[in-house]
């Protein structure tokens, strides 16, 4: 455990750098997911039952926590904000990048279609111009609903919070997980979805602020226990998904759902562990804060960076084991440099 050596560092500063560290870790593994996918979905690698596919399946499994962590971090900040969290400002930071990067990927990306302005807005509203941009509309809805979640789970005196929260977690997370297990074993799971008749329509990612609200109720563990639990849950995800994929003779993501209980648990272990450590190096704090502040821009730009490198044959697809890691590191470095320059440039810094 690292100790804070500077006396005038406040708890808020320590908490802030830990949050930024969570962002840094999350963006690294999000990009690893994207750079592993060409091997994960390679039909010949999968059908040969190759160890290459199994390794990329593990890359996927050990990276799934990353997206839930972004949602958890936002809920953590908002629940701790004491009314100082500006929702309108947060929305502006999402909408402007969405408009800009949707245009970039529409006109120049892999998913570019007709180059008309009307077609662009149709894609923006009704679909997306790049697969990875799914995150922003979902996050906009998430930001809008967070005040409602806080007003009930944090501020209200209702004694039924535990029942309501557990019911939502069961509906969003446990039921689909049971269905995936039954499907993997060759059973019909359609009857499970009969609960839909009760019209309990819930935004799936609302499960994360509920998990964050309940997390203090869970007894804190030793750092080594969080790491062990993370390894166990991620390994379980990999094994279950491997079994499911081979049972269906198709590379699937049956157990990679971000709201799956095992994925949530791996994200929660990461969240609790990183917030529990203390960092004493001011150089490390500055580096973490800087990279954390670039994480959203890195997410937005990394697919374009990948496309450009691939166009000029500067990206490696030769090794299913090494290439995802090497490509991830190189792309995150290049993306970080580009975003850093953008953020230092007046008039365009709002796009990241």
Residue pairs with C-beta under 8 A, 6 or more apart in sequence:
1 223
1 277
1 278
2 277
2 278
2 279
2 280
2 281
3 278
3 280
4 14
4 278
4 279
4 280
5 280
6 280
6 282
13 285
14 278
14 279
15 80
15 275
16 289
17 279
17 285
17 288
17 289
18 274
18 275
18 277
18 279
19 73
19 76
19 77
19 275
19 292
20 288
20 289
20 291
20 292
20 293
21 274
21 279
21 288
21 292
22 69
22 72
22 73
22 270
22 271
22 274
22 275
23 69
23 70
23 73
23 291
23 292
23 295
24 288
24 291
24 292
24 295
25 66
25 69
25 270
25 274
26 65
26 66
26 67
26 69
26 70
26 73
26 295
27 66
27 295
27 298
27 299
27 332
28 66
28 328
28 332
29 62
29 63
29 65
29 66
30 63
30 66
30 67
30 299
31 298
31 302
31 328
31 331
31 332
32 59
32 63
32 324
32 325
32 328
33 59
33 60
33 63
33 64
33 66
34 132
34 302
34 303
34 306
35 306
35 323
35 324
35 327
35 328
35 331
36 56
36 59
36 60
36 63
36 324
37 60
38 317
39 45
39 52
39 53
39 56
39 320
39 323
39 324
40 46
40 53
40 56
40 57
40 59
40 60
40 251
41 251
42 53
42 320
43 251
45 52
45 53
45 56
45 320
46 53
46 245
46 250
46 251
49 246
50 320
52 320
52 321
53 251
53 320
54 242
55 320
55 321
56 320
56 324
57 238
57 241
57 242
57 245
58 234
58 235
58 238
59 324
60 238
60 241
60 253
60 256
61 234
61 235
61 237
61 238
61 241
61 255
61 256
62 234
62 238
64 234
64 237
64 256
64 258
64 260
64 263
64 266
64 267
65 230
65 234
65 263
65 266
65 267
65 269
65 270
66 267
67 135
67 258
68 208
68 258
68 259
68 263
68 264
68 267
69 267
69 270
69 271
70 135
70 139
71 139
71 142
71 205
71 208
71 209
72 208
72 211
72 212
72 267
72 268
72 271
73 271
74 139
74 142
74 143
74 146
75 146
75 149
75 208
75 209
75 212
75 213
76 212
76 271
76 275
77 85
78 85
78 146
78 150
78 209
79 150
79 154
79 209
79 212
79 213
87 143
87 144
87 146
87 147
90 143
91 140
91 143
91 144
92 350
93 296
93 350
94 136
94 139
94 140
94 143
95 140
96 350
96 351
97 136
97 296
97 297
97 300
97 350
97 351
97 352
98 124
98 133
98 136
98 137
98 140
99 124
100 351
101 130
101 133
101 300
101 301
101 351
102 120
102 123
102 124
102 128
102 129
102 130
102 133
103 120
103 129
104 304
105 111
105 112
105 129
105 130
105 133
105 303
105 304
106 112
106 113
106 115
106 119
106 120
106 123
106 124
106 129
107 115
107 120
108 304
109 129
109 130
109 303
109 304
109 307
110 130
110 307
111 128
111 129
111 130
111 131
112 129
113 119
113 123
120 129
123 129
128 134
128 137
130 303
132 299
132 302
132 303
133 300
135 299
138 205
141 203
141 205
142 203
142 205
142 206
145 203
145 206
146 209
149 206
149 209
149 210
149 213
150 209
152 158
152 161
152 164
153 161
153 165
153 209
153 210
153 213
154 213
158 164
161 213
162 214
165 210
165 213
165 214
168 202
168 206
168 207
168 210
169 207
169 210
169 211
171 195
171 200
171 202
172 202
172 204
172 206
172 207
172 259
173 207
173 259
173 260
173 261
173 264
174 261
175 192
175 195
176 257
176 259
176 260
177 255
177 257
177 260
177 261
177 262
178 189
178 192
179 189
179 192
179 193
180 189
180 240
180 244
180 254
180 255
180 257
180 260
181 240
182 188
182 189
182 192
183 189
183 244
183 248
183 254
184 240
184 243
184 244
184 247
184 248
184 254
184 255
185 247
186 247
204 258
204 259
205 258
205 259
207 259
207 264
208 264
211 264
211 268
212 271
215 268
215 271
215 272
220 272
220 276
221 229
221 272
223 273
223 276
223 277
226 269
226 270
226 272
226 273
226 276
227 269
227 273
229 265
229 269
230 266
230 269
230 270
230 273
233 262
233 263
233 265
233 266
233 269
234 262
234 266
236 262
237 255
237 256
237 260
237 262
237 263
237 266
240 254
240 255
240 262
241 252
241 253
241 254
241 255
241 256
244 252
244 254
244 255
245 251
245 252
245 254
255 262
255 263
256 263
257 263
279 285
279 288
290 340
291 336
293 343
294 336
294 339
294 340
294 343
294 352
296 352
297 335
297 338
297 339
297 342
297 343
297 351
297 352
298 332
298 335
298 336
298 339
300 351
300 352
301 335
301 338
301 339
301 352
302 331
302 332
302 335
305 331
305 334
305 335
305 338
306 315
306 327
306 331
309 315
309 330
309 331
309 334
315 327
315 330
315 331
316 322
316 323
316 326
316 327
317 323
339 352
342 348
342 349
342 351
342 352
343 349
343 352
